[in-house]
Amino acid sequence: MTVIRSVDPRSPAHRAGLRPGETLLEVNGHPVADVLDYKFYTYDPKLALVLQEPNGNRRTVRVRKEEGEDLGLEFETYLMDRARSCANNCIFCFVDQMPPGMRKSLYFKDDDARLSFLMGNYLTLTNLSQREVERIIALRISPINVSVHTTDPELRCEMLKNRRAGEGIAIMRRFAQASITMNCQIVSCPGINDGPALDRTLLDLADMAPAVNSISVVPVGVTKYREGLYPLRPYTQQEAAALIDQVEAFAAAHKAQHGTSLVWCSDEFYLLAGRPLPQEDYYEEFTQLDNGVGMLRLLRQEFCRGLNLMEPEEMEGTTPFSIATGVSAAPFLTELIGLAREKCGKIEGTVYPIRNDFFGETITVAGLVTGGDLIAQLRGKPLGERLLIPQNMLRHGERVFLDDVSLDDVERELGVPVTPVAQDGYELLDAMCGLEVPPMEQVQLREETEYFQYR
């Protein structure tokens, strides 16, 4: 799949005469199998490219460019290969808990090291061949994101329902010896991989530091579509509090000895436990933001800094608005509106927590709120002159919710313009004040069956 789809105008590839339809075979004598080979070997300023024309003839093209400059080629698929599907049957897999009849791409489970490096996806390491392990080490592919869950080989095999799952920990140790940076995730399931099992996991991962750069602990998500699946339940408030205590105690001891906490609980655990979020400096570099670790704290800090910079006259023209979000974050956003109102009494905003009827009420995060639930629960409500929603309610780069309801559908049914707002406190403040916010980035998936990245 290294067939060239298009060549960017005025790019190094265009200047060298590369043409759509040709197949890229080699770069400086190295075979190109996929996007990792392509990105690694085309970094140099002087390149010799071996191309195969549609008629089967081969030619060599020499390219000069700046070191690190992109060649300017687009291929038939992003990976220049097929995305590798997951070989596991994890007891907590969210894809297995999806309702039937949805878009095909939503059911694709990726477990691809290339997506881990390029897009931040998490992988379990269970489908890596020995050659792929060696290539990651040889090409210094770093950082990679690893779904660990437990370092107990037998328990990992049981949780992932894969007889090779236990081998992943040995692979991690090889990566650590080769100084490959790893960011790790633990999906914590009550009574299964928490308690003493979690203590062992944290100790084993800490032993691989500094190659293990960070660890997030997130609660298992349980939808109403679990018939025939492994019996799981959400965390109770008391259990969430106990897990926070366990993780924070380990983090404090590790920081005292090594200067970094290494492990953090996601915001969702604090919301489940009814506890205040830690202060900003607790999260150090916010390495695990994509897993919801420190996301709300950073949002609040950005929002408050924006308020300090905002001139009162910039807030004078605000008009009534509403915000729709998940149940767990609703009190937090209500607090932010209150802070804005303290600076400008003209701020009029209402937060509507959206109950997740689509996946089940146990799902309380904003990113899994659907367009259908928005319409059903907000129709007829006073929404002001605009409705703000978190951008992560929409499929990445699209104007469509997970249930295939479009942003246009919601606007038409509710009779107000809907503004998706990025997870950014400054942008949220601007949106509340009616100031223009950056347009949402539009990304069109090339194939209906191409993987979908959950965020």
URSULPE-V716111 format. One record per residue. N is the residue number from 1. RES is the residue in one letter. SS is DSSP state (~ for helix, > for strand, _ for the rest). PHI is phi in degrees with one decimal (NA if undefined). OMEGA is omega in degrees with one decimal (999 if undefined). Layout:
# URSULPE-V716111
N/RES/SS/PHI/OMEGA + N/RES/SS/PHI/OMEGA
This chain:
# URSULPE-V716111
1/M/_/NA/177.7 + 2/T/_/-91.9/176.2 + 3/V/>/-74.9/-178.2 + 4/I/>/-75.2/179.8 + 5/R/>/-85.7/-179.9 + 6/S/>/-155.5/178.3 + 7/V/>/-122.9/-178.1 + 8/D/_/-66.8/177.6 + 9/P/_/-58.4/176.6 + 10/R/_/62.5/176.7 + 11/S/_/-85.8/176.2 + 12/P/~/-55.6/179.3 + 13/A/~/-65.8/-180.0 + 14/H/~/-66.9/179.8 + 15/R/~/-64.3/-178.5 + 16/A/~/-84.0/175.2 + 17/G/_/90.2/175.6 + 18/L/_/-70.4/-172.3 + 19/R/_/-128.6/173.4 + 20/P/_/-57.6/-179.6 + 21/G/_/96.2/176.0 + 22/E/_/-78.1/178.3 + 23/T/>/-107.9/177.9 + 24/L/>/-83.2/-176.5 + 25/L/>/-100.8/-174.9 + 26/E/>/-142.2/171.4 + 27/V/>/-130.2/-179.3 + 28/N/_/50.9/176.8 + 29/G/_/85.1/-179.5 + 30/H/>/-100.1/175.7 + 31/P/>/-61.3/179.5 + 32/V/_/-108.7/-178.8 + 33/A/_/-98.6/-175.6 + 34/D/_/-161.1/-173.3 + 35/V/~/-65.5/179.9 + 36/L/~/-67.2/175.6 + 37/D/~/-58.9/-177.2 + 38/Y/~/-60.7/-176.8 + 39/K/~/-67.5/-177.0 + 40/F/~/-70.1/-172.6 + 41/Y/~/-81.2/177.9 + 42/T/_/-93.7/179.7 + 43/Y/_/-70.4/-174.5 + 44/D/_/-67.6/-178.3 + 45/P/_/-77.8/179.5 + 46/K/>/-117.8/-174.2 + 47/L/>/-128.5/169.6 + 48/A/>/-115.3/-175.8 + 49/L/>/-103.0/173.1 + 50/V/>/-98.5/-175.3 + 51/L/>/-120.8/173.0 + 52/Q/>/-111.7/-179.7 + 53/E/_/-77.8/-179.2 + 54/P/_/-54.9/-179.8 + 55/N/_/-84.7/177.6 + 56/G/_/97.5/178.2 + 57/N/_/-70.2/177.7 + 58/R/>/-110.6/175.3 + 59/R/>/-145.2/178.1 + 60/T/>/-112.2/-179.8 + 61/V/>/-120.8/177.7 + 62/R/>/-102.4/-175.1 + 63/V/>/-126.2/171.1 + 64/R/>/-115.7/-179.4 + 65/K/_/-157.9/174.5 + 66/E/_/-73.4/177.2 + 67/E/_/-60.1/179.8 + 68/G/_/84.6/-179.8 + 69/E/_/-68.9/179.9 + 70/D/_/-70.0/-179.6 + 71/L/_/-66.4/-179.5 + 72/G/_/96.3/179.8 + 73/L/>/-107.3/170.0 + 74/E/>/-116.0/-176.4 + 75/F/>/-112.2/-175.4 + 76/E/_/-60.1/174.0 + 77/T/_/-132.3/-176.8 + 78/Y/_/-59.0/-176.8 + 79/L/_/-81.9/-172.6 + 80/M/_/59.6/-175.7 + 81/D/_/-172.0/174.7 + 82/R/_/-80.3/174.2 + 83/A/_/-65.9/-177.5 + 84/R/_/-85.2/-177.4 + 85/S/>/-83.7/-176.7 + 86/C/_/-74.4/179.5 + 87/A/_/-96.2/-176.4 + 88/N/_/-96.9/172.3 + 89/N/_/-135.0/-171.3 + 90/C/_/-57.0/-177.0 + 91/I/_/-66.5/-176.7 + 92/F/_/-110.6/-171.9 + 93/C/_/-55.7/-178.9 + 94/F/_/-72.8/-179.5 + 95/V/~/-62.0/178.2 + 96/D/~/-66.3/-178.4 + 97/Q/~/-101.4/178.2 + 98/M/_/-81.6/175.0 + 99/P/_/-69.8/179.3 + 100/P/_/-74.0/171.9 + 101/G/_/82.6/-179.2 + 102/M/_/-97.0/-178.5 + 103/R/_/-55.5/-173.0 + 104/K/~/-56.1/-176.1 + 105/S/~/-63.8/-179.1 + 106/L/~/-72.0/-178.8 + 107/Y/~/-98.7/-179.7 + 108/F/_/-82.0/177.9 + 109/K/_/-101.7/177.9 + 110/D/>/-92.5/175.0 + 111/D/_/-147.9/-166.3 + 112/D/_/-120.6/-178.1 + 113/A/~/-60.3/-179.6 + 114/R/~/-67.2/177.9 + 115/L/~/-70.1/176.7 + 116/S/~/-63.9/-178.1 + 117/F/~/-72.1/-172.1 + 118/L/~/-87.3/-172.5 + 119/M/~/-126.8/176.9 + 120/G/_/85.4/177.9 + 121/N/_/-66.1/178.6 + 122/Y/>/-97.2/178.7 + 123/L/>/-128.3/-175.8 + 124/T/_/-97.0/-179.2 + 125/L/_/76.2/-174.2 + 126/T/_/-75.0/-178.7 + 127/N/_/-109.1/176.4 + 128/L/_/-81.5/174.1 + 129/S/_/-79.7/177.9 + 130/Q/~/-60.0/178.6 + 131/R/~/-62.6/-179.1 + 132/E/~/-69.3/175.7 + 133/V/~/-60.3/-178.8 + 134/E/~/-66.8/179.0 + 135/R/~/-67.6/177.8 + 136/I/~/-58.1/179.8 + 137/I/~/-69.8/-177.3 + 138/A/~/-65.8/-178.4 + 139/L/_/-87.9/-179.6 + 140/R/_/57.3/-179.9 + 141/I/_/-72.1/-171.8 + 142/S/_/-161.9/0.5 + 143/P/_/-84.0/170.8 + 144/I/>/-122.7/-177.8 + 145/N/>/-107.7/-172.2 + 146/V/>/-119.3/170.9 + 147/S/>/-84.3/-173.6 + 148/V/_/-93.3/179.1 + 149/H/_/71.8/173.8 + 150/T/_/-161.2/176.1 + 151/T/_/-101.3/173.2 + 152/D/_/-75.7/-173.9 + 153/P/~/-56.1/-178.0 + 154/E/~/-67.4/179.4 + 155/L/~/-66.2/178.6 + 156/R/~/-64.8/176.0 + 157/C/~/-60.5/-179.6 + 158/E/~/-69.6/-177.9 + 159/M/~/-71.6/-178.3 + 160/L/~/-92.1/-178.7 + 161/K/_/52.3/-179.4 + 162/N/_/-147.7/-176.1 + 163/R/_/-66.0/178.8 + 164/R/_/-91.9/-172.1 + 165/A/_/-60.5/-179.2 + 166/G/_/-65.8/-179.5 + 167/E/~/-69.4/-177.3 + 168/G/~/-60.7/-179.0 + 169/I/~/-69.5/176.1 + 170/A/~/-65.1/176.4 + 171/I/~/-63.0/177.6 + 172/M/~/-59.9/179.5 + 173/R/~/-66.0/175.5 + 174/R/~/-63.2/178.1 + 175/F/~/-61.5/-179.4 + 176/A/~/-62.3/178.7 + 177/Q/~/-64.3/179.2 + 178/A/_/-91.4/178.8 + 179/S/_/61.9/172.3 + 180/I/_/-83.1/-177.9 + 181/T/_/-73.4/-179.6 + 182/M/>/-128.8/168.6 + 183/N/>/-105.8/-168.0 + 184/C/>/-116.0/178.3 + 185/Q/>/-125.7/173.4 + 186/I/>/-122.4/170.6 + 187/V/>/-85.2/-172.7 + 188/S/>/-91.2/-179.7 + 189/C/_/-114.7/-174.5 + 190/P/_/-57.9/176.6 + 191/G/_/78.0/-176.5 + 192/I/_/-116.8/-178.2 + 193/N/_/-121.4/173.3 + 194/D/_/-100.5/179.4 + 195/G/_/59.1/-179.1 + 196/P/~/-59.1/178.9 + 197/A/~/-63.2/178.2 + 198/L/~/-68.3/176.4 + 199/D/~/-56.5/-180.0 + 200/R/~/-62.5/-178.8 + 201/T/~/-60.7/-178.7 + 202/L/~/-64.8/178.4 + 203/L/~/-65.2/-179.8 + 204/D/~/-64.7/-179.8 + 205/L/~/-69.9/177.9 + 206/A/~/-62.6/178.6 + 207/D/_/-67.2/178.5 + 208/M/_/-95.5/177.0 + 209/A/_/-69.1/8.0 + 210/P/_/-85.8/177.4 + 211/A/_/-60.4/168.5 + 212/V/>/-76.2/-170.6 + 213/N/>/-89.7/-178.1 + 214/S/>/-162.1/179.4 + 215/I/>/-138.2/171.8 + 216/S/>/-111.5/174.8 + 217/V/>/-117.7/-176.0 + 218/V/>/-121.9/-179.6 + 219/P/>/-77.5/177.0 + 220/V/_/-61.4/174.9 + 221/G/_/-95.8/-176.3 + 222/V/_/-121.5/178.0 + 223/T/_/-93.6/179.9 + 224/K/_/-83.4/-178.5 + 225/Y/_/-101.3/-177.3 + 226/R/_/-121.5/179.7 + 227/E/_/-62.2/179.7 + 228/G/_/81.8/-180.0 + 229/L/_/-97.1/179.1 + 230/Y/_/-55.0/-178.0 + 231/P/_/-68.9/177.7 + 232/L/_/-128.9/176.0 + 233/R/_/-140.7/177.5 + 234/P/_/-72.2/174.5 + 235/Y/_/-73.2/170.2 + 236/T/_/-82.1/179.4 + 237/Q/~/-60.7/-178.5 + 238/Q/~/-66.7/179.7 + 239/E/~/-66.9/178.0 + 240/A/~/-62.4/179.3 + 241/A/~/-64.2/179.9 + 242/A/~/-64.9/179.6 + 243/L/~/-67.9/176.2 + 244/I/~/-58.3/179.4 + 245/D/~/-59.2/-179.8 + 246/Q/~/-62.8/-177.8 + 247/V/~/-69.2/-179.1 + 248/E/~/-64.5/178.0 + 249/A/~/-65.5/178.0 + 250/F/~/-63.6/-178.2 + 251/A/~/-62.1/-179.4 + 252/A/~/-64.2/179.4 + 253/A/~/-66.1/-179.7 + 254/H/~/-67.4/179.9 + 255/K/~/-66.2/179.4 + 256/A/~/-61.7/-176.8 + 257/Q/~/-93.0/-171.0 + 258/H/~/-121.9/176.4 + 259/G/_/86.4/176.2 + 260/T/_/-142.2/179.5 + 261/S/_/-71.4/177.4 + 262/L/_/73.2/-174.2 + 263/V/>/-128.4/179.4 + 264/W/>/-140.6/171.2 + 265/C/>/-84.5/176.3 + 266/S/_/-69.9/177.2 + 267/D/~/-56.0/-176.4 + 268/E/~/-60.2/177.7 + 269/F/~/-63.7/179.4 + 270/Y/~/-66.5/177.9 + 271/L/~/-66.8/178.0 + 272/L/~/-62.3/-177.6 + 273/A/~/-81.2/-177.0 + 274/G/_/69.3/-177.7 + 275/R/_/-107.4/176.5 + 276/P/_/-68.1/177.1 + 277/L/_/-70.3/174.4 + 278/P/_/-61.4/179.5 + 279/Q/_/-72.8/-172.1 + 280/E/~/-57.4/-174.5 + 281/D/~/-68.4/178.1 + 282/Y/~/-62.0/-173.5 + 283/Y/~/-87.2/176.9 + 284/E/_/52.7/-175.5 + 285/E/_/-93.5/-177.9 + 286/F/_/52.4/-175.6 + 287/T/_/-64.3/-173.3 + 288/Q/_/-105.8/179.9 + 289/L/~/-57.3/-177.2 + 290/D/~/-64.4/175.2 + 291/N/~/-97.2/176.7 + 292/G/_/76.8/-179.9 + 293/V/_/-97.6/-179.9 + 294/G/_/83.3/-175.4 + 295/M/~/-62.8/-178.5 + 296/L/~/-70.5/177.7 + 297/R/~/-63.5/179.2 + 298/L/~/-64.0/178.2 + 299/L/~/-59.6/-179.3 + 300/R/~/-65.9/-179.1 + 301/Q/~/-64.5/177.5 + 302/E/~/-63.8/179.9 + 303/F/~/-61.1/-179.5 + 304/C/~/-66.7/177.0 + 305/R/~/-65.3/176.7 + 306/G/~/-62.7/177.3 + 307/L/~/-60.9/-179.7 + 308/N/~/-64.3/-178.6 + 309/L/~/-87.1/-174.2 + 310/M/_/-75.0/174.7 + 311/E/_/-80.1/-177.9 + 312/P/~/-53.3/-178.2 + 313/E/~/-67.2/177.5 + 314/E/~/-69.9/-177.3 + 315/M/~/-101.0/-174.0 + 316/E/_/-68.4/-175.0 + 317/G/_/-89.0/-177.4 + 318/T/_/-65.6/177.1 + 319/T/_/-120.3/-177.7 + 320/P/_/-56.9/-179.3 + 321/F/>/-142.1/174.6 + 322/S/>/-137.7/177.2 + 323/I/>/-126.8/173.0 + 324/A/>/-108.0/-178.2 + 325/T/>/-152.2/175.9 + 326/G/>/-71.3/-176.9 + 327/V/_/-60.0/-173.1 + 328/S/_/-68.8/-175.3 + 329/A/_/-91.7/-174.6 + 330/A/~/-58.5/178.9 + 331/P/~/-61.1/179.8 + 332/F/~/-62.8/-179.3 + 333/L/~/-70.7/175.0 + 334/T/~/-61.0/177.6 + 335/E/~/-63.3/-180.0 + 336/L/~/-65.4/176.6 + 337/I/~/-61.5/178.0 + 338/G/~/-62.0/177.9 + 339/L/~/-63.8/178.7 + 340/A/~/-66.6/-178.8 + 341/R/~/-68.5/177.1 + 342/E/~/-62.8/179.5 + 343/K/~/-84.6/-179.8 + 344/C/_/-139.3/-176.7 + 345/G/_/-64.8/-178.9 + 346/K/_/-82.7/179.3 + 347/I/_/-67.3/177.2 + 348/E/_/-124.9/-179.3 + 349/G/>/-139.2/178.8 + 350/T/>/-125.9/177.5 + 351/V/>/-99.9/177.2 + 352/Y/>/-112.8/173.9 + 353/P/>/-73.6/-177.2 + 354/I/>/-97.7/175.6 + 355/R/_/-68.3/-175.8 + 356/N/_/-88.7/176.8 + 357/D/_/-77.7/-176.3 + 358/F/_/-68.3/-179.4 + 359/F/_/-96.7/-176.9 + 360/G/_/120.1/-173.3 + 361/E/_/-67.1/177.1 + 362/T/_/-72.5/177.2 + 363/I/_/-92.7/-172.1 + 364/T/_/-119.2/-177.0 + 365/V/_/-83.5/-176.9 + 366/A/~/-67.2/-174.2 + 367/G/~/-64.9/179.8 + 368/L/~/-113.1/172.9 + 369/V/_/-75.8/-177.0 + 370/T/_/-103.0/178.7 + 371/G/~/-63.3/179.3 + 372/G/~/-62.9/177.6 + 373/D/~/-67.5/176.9 + 374/L/~/-59.6/-177.6 + 375/I/~/-63.3/-175.3 + 376/A/~/-62.8/-173.4 + 377/Q/~/-94.1/-178.9 + 378/L/~/-107.9/-179.5 + 379/R/_/-60.6/179.4 + 380/G/_/85.9/179.3 + 381/K/_/-84.8/175.0 + 382/P/_/-72.0/-174.7 + 383/L/_/-105.8/-176.3 + 384/G/_/74.4/-175.7 + 385/E/_/-96.7/178.1 + 386/R/>/-161.1/178.5 + 387/L/>/-116.0/177.0 + 388/L/>/-99.8/175.2 + 389/I/>/-133.8/173.5 + 390/P/>/-63.5/-177.9 + 391/Q/~/-60.8/-177.3 + 392/N/~/-76.4/168.7 + 393/M/~/-68.9/-177.1 + 394/L/>/-96.0/172.8 + 395/R/_/-56.9/-173.2 + 396/H/_/-54.6/176.3 + 397/G/_/77.2/-178.6 + 398/E/_/-126.6/178.6 + 399/R/_/-104.4/-174.6 + 400/V/>/-132.2/175.6 + 401/F/>/-82.7/-176.9 + 402/L/_/-61.6/-178.6 + 403/D/_/-90.8/179.3 + 404/D/_/72.8/170.2 + 405/V/_/-74.0/-177.4 + 406/S/>/-92.9/175.8 + 407/L/~/-61.2/177.6 + 408/D/~/-62.7/177.9 + 409/D/~/-60.7/-178.3 + 410/V/~/-65.0/179.3 + 411/E/~/-61.3/-179.1 + 412/R/~/-66.4/-176.7 + 413/E/~/-71.7/-177.0 + 414/L/~/-94.9/175.6 + 415/G/_/74.2/176.2 + 416/V/_/-137.8/173.4 + 417/P/>/-68.5/-179.3 + 418/V/>/-112.9/-179.1 + 419/T/>/-112.7/172.9 + 420/P/>/-73.6/-176.7 + 421/V/>/-118.4/178.9 + 422/A/_/-66.0/178.5 + 423/Q/_/-76.5/-174.3 + 424/D/_/-148.7/-175.6 + 425/G/~/-64.3/178.3 + 426/Y/~/-64.6/-179.1 + 427/E/~/-66.9/178.0 + 428/L/~/-62.7/178.6 + 429/L/~/-62.4/177.9 + 430/D/~/-58.9/-179.3 + 431/A/~/-65.8/176.9 + 432/M/~/-62.3/-177.3 + 433/C/_/-83.5/179.1 + 434/G/_/79.9/177.6 + 435/L/_/-81.9/-177.1 + 436/E/_/-67.7/177.0 + 437/V/_/-111.0/-178.9 + 438/P/_/-59.3/178.1 + 439/P/_/-66.2/179.0 + 440/M/_/-67.0/177.8 + 441/E/_/-64.4/-179.6 + 442/Q/_/-101.1/177.5 + 443/V/_/-127.8/-179.0 + 444/Q/_/-101.1/175.5 + 445/L/_/-66.1/-175.4 + 446/R/_/-75.6/-177.8 + 447/E/_/-130.8/178.3 + 448/E/_/-59.8/-175.7 + 449/T/_/-91.7/-180.0 + 450/E/_/-66.4/-175.0 + 451/Y/_/-56.1/174.6 + 452/F/_/-116.3/-179.1 + 453/Q/_/-94.4/175.9 + 454/Y/_/-75.8/-178.4 + 455/R/_/-132.1/999
